[in-house]
Amino acid sequence: MKFIHLLSALSLTAIISSCSTGIEQPKGTSQGYQSARLIKRNPDADITDDATAVAKEKKIHGMLQKAIKSEFTSHGMSYGKADAGLKVAYLVMIQNNAITFHYNDYFGQGRDADAIAEYAHLRGVTNTKRNEFFERVIILVDVIDTKTGKLVFRNHYLNDIVDVPTDAVRNQRIQAAIKQALTPFFK
């Protein structure tokens, strides 16, 4: 699966903006919150029979989750307790000239990952002026108030996939991507 190529980009860029799409783009901050946790894994997320692909996906999810935890704890918030004030969800999308597909394992149920992927496809594939082959990754990070269920913050990272990095390089890129996506939340 192309998920093994996740986050092999060299530089950071942004693409999804908050036009009148019907897709929420709140830009709240961490003020008033002291704790966060990862959203529970979606039990309906796609599962492949390819053991190698599953192992690589788990490794990458682990890198993403470690980077998210690091961002919250580096800003003085406790992370990982069941009674946390915030929950963090993420959606990973892989896109090329023809398709956009997503991994919604840690995006939650009923949060309309399909509509977000369709919007990303419209913006990044259908309405693009790029006429050469490309492949890119988009990581969408949501921060949700646990008590109200309200989406407090949403941001993303986007970049072209240009190579197949080592795990160490992939981990560095994941850390930079999550840091970029969450920096406005901690201002």
C-alpha positions as CSV (number, residue, x, y, z in Angstrom):
1,M,0.0,0.0,0.0
2,K,1.1,3.5,-0.6
3,F,0.7,4.2,3.1
4,I,4.2,3.0,3.5
5,H,5.4,6.1,1.7
6,L,3.6,8.3,4.2
7,L,5.4,11.5,5.0
8,S,8.3,11.2,2.6
9,A,8.0,14.9,1.7
10,L,11.0,17.3,1.9
11,S,9.3,20.6,2.7
12,L,6.1,21.8,4.3
13,T,3.2,23.5,2.5
14,A,-0.5,24.2,3.0
15,I,-3.4,23.8,0.6
16,I,-6.8,23.4,2.2
17,S,-8.3,26.7,3.1
18,S,-11.6,27.6,4.8
19,C,-13.7,28.6,1.8
20,S,-17.5,28.2,2.1
21,T,-17.2,24.4,1.8
22,G,-19.4,23.3,4.6
23,I,-16.3,21.8,6.2
24,E,-15.6,23.3,9.6
25,Q,-12.2,25.0,10.0
26,P,-12.2,26.3,13.6
27,K,-9.0,27.9,14.9
28,G,-9.5,27.8,18.6
29,T,-6.6,27.6,21.0
30,S,-5.4,25.5,23.9
31,Q,-6.3,28.3,26.4
32,G,-8.5,26.9,29.2
33,Y,-7.6,23.3,28.6
34,Q,-5.1,21.3,30.7
35,S,-5.3,17.8,29.2
36,A,-5.8,15.8,26.0
37,R,-5.9,12.3,24.7
38,L,-6.1,10.4,21.5
39,I,-9.6,9.6,20.1
40,K,-10.4,5.9,20.3
41,R,-9.6,3.9,17.3
42,N,-12.4,3.5,14.8
43,P,-13.4,-0.2,14.9
44,D,-14.8,0.1,11.4
45,A,-11.5,1.3,9.9
46,D,-10.4,-0.7,6.9
47,I,-8.2,-3.7,7.7
48,T,-6.1,-5.4,5.1
49,D,-5.0,-9.0,5.0
50,D,-1.4,-8.0,4.0
51,A,0.5,-8.5,7.3
52,T,3.5,-6.5,6.0
53,A,1.2,-3.5,5.2
54,V,-0.5,-3.8,8.6
55,A,2.8,-3.7,10.4
56,K,4.0,-0.6,8.5
57,E,0.7,1.2,9.0
58,K,0.8,0.4,12.8
59,K,4.4,1.8,12.9
60,I,3.4,5.0,11.1
61,H,0.3,5.4,13.3
62,G,2.6,5.0,16.3
63,M,4.9,7.7,15.0
64,L,2.0,10.0,14.4
65,Q,0.6,9.4,17.9
66,K,4.0,9.9,19.6
67,A,4.4,13.2,17.7
68,I,0.9,14.4,18.8
69,K,1.6,13.5,22.4
70,S,4.9,15.3,22.3
71,E,3.3,18.5,21.0
72,F,0.8,18.5,23.8
73,T,3.2,17.6,26.6
74,S,5.8,20.1,25.3
75,H,3.2,22.8,25.9
76,G,2.5,21.7,29.5
77,M,-0.6,19.7,28.9
78,S,-1.1,16.2,30.4
79,Y,-1.8,13.6,27.7
80,G,-3.4,10.2,27.6
81,K,-5.9,10.1,30.5
82,A,-9.4,9.0,29.9
83,D,-10.9,12.1,31.6
84,A,-9.0,14.6,29.4
85,G,-10.6,17.8,28.4
86,L,-9.7,17.4,24.8
87,K,-9.5,14.5,22.4
88,V,-7.3,14.6,19.3
89,A,-8.2,12.9,16.0
90,Y,-6.3,12.7,12.8
91,L,-7.1,11.7,9.2
92,V,-4.4,10.6,6.8
93,M,-5.0,11.1,3.1
94,I,-2.9,10.0,0.2
95,Q,-3.5,11.8,-3.1
96,N,-2.3,11.7,-6.7
97,N,-3.5,13.0,-10.1
98,A,-6.4,10.5,-10.1
99,I,-7.4,9.5,-6.6
100,T,-7.6,10.6,-3.0
101,F,-7.9,7.9,-0.4
102,H,-7.9,8.1,3.4
103,Y,-7.1,6.2,6.5
104,N,-9.7,7.1,9.2
105,D,-8.5,4.7,11.9
106,Y,-8.1,7.6,14.4
107,F,-10.6,10.1,13.1
108,G,-13.6,8.8,15.0
109,Q,-17.0,7.6,13.9
110,G,-19.6,9.9,12.4
111,R,-17.1,12.7,11.7
112,D,-17.5,12.5,7.9
113,A,-14.0,11.6,6.7
114,D,-15.5,10.9,3.3
115,A,-16.7,14.5,2.8
116,I,-13.3,15.8,3.8
117,A,-11.5,13.5,1.4
118,E,-13.9,14.5,-1.3
119,Y,-13.2,18.2,-0.6
120,A,-9.4,17.5,-0.6
121,H,-9.8,15.6,-4.0
122,L,-11.8,18.5,-5.5
123,R,-9.2,21.1,-4.4
124,G,-6.1,19.0,-5.0
125,V,-6.9,16.9,-8.0
126,T,-10.0,18.1,-9.9
127,N,-9.3,21.8,-9.7
128,T,-5.6,21.7,-9.9
129,K,-3.5,23.1,-12.7
130,R,-0.8,20.5,-12.1
131,N,-0.6,18.3,-15.2
132,E,2.3,16.0,-14.3
133,F,2.1,13.0,-12.0
134,F,2.3,13.8,-8.3
135,E,1.7,12.0,-5.1
136,R,1.2,13.7,-1.8
137,V,0.2,13.2,1.8
138,I,-2.3,15.3,3.8
139,I,-2.6,14.9,7.5
140,L,-5.6,16.6,9.0
141,V,-5.5,17.1,12.8
142,D,-8.7,17.8,14.8
143,V,-8.9,18.8,18.5
144,I,-12.3,18.2,20.0
145,D,-13.7,19.4,23.4
146,T,-14.5,16.1,25.2
147,K,-17.4,17.4,27.2
148,T,-19.3,19.2,24.5
149,G,-18.1,17.2,21.4
150,K,-17.4,20.6,19.7
151,L,-14.6,20.8,17.2
152,V,-12.2,23.4,18.7
153,F,-9.4,23.3,16.2
154,R,-8.7,21.9,12.8
155,N,-5.5,22.2,10.7
156,H,-3.6,20.2,8.2
157,Y,-0.2,19.4,6.8
158,L,0.3,18.7,3.1
159,N,3.4,17.9,1.0
160,D,4.5,15.9,-2.0
161,I,5.9,12.4,-1.4
162,V,9.2,12.4,-3.1
163,D,11.0,9.3,-1.9
164,V,10.8,6.3,0.4
165,P,12.6,7.4,3.6
166,T,14.1,5.3,6.3
167,D,12.1,5.0,9.5
168,A,14.3,7.6,11.1
169,V,13.7,10.2,8.3
170,R,10.0,9.3,8.2
171,N,9.8,9.9,12.0
172,Q,11.5,13.3,11.7
173,R,9.1,14.3,8.9
174,I,6.1,13.2,11.0
175,Q,7.3,15.2,13.9
176,A,7.7,18.3,11.8
177,A,4.3,17.8,10.1
178,I,2.4,17.5,13.4
179,K,4.3,20.4,14.9
180,Q,3.3,22.6,11.9
181,A,-0.3,21.5,12.1
182,L,-0.6,22.1,15.8
183,T,1.5,25.2,16.3
184,P,-1.5,27.7,15.8
185,F,-3.4,25.8,18.5
186,F,-0.9,26.5,21.2
187,K,-0.6,30.3,20.5
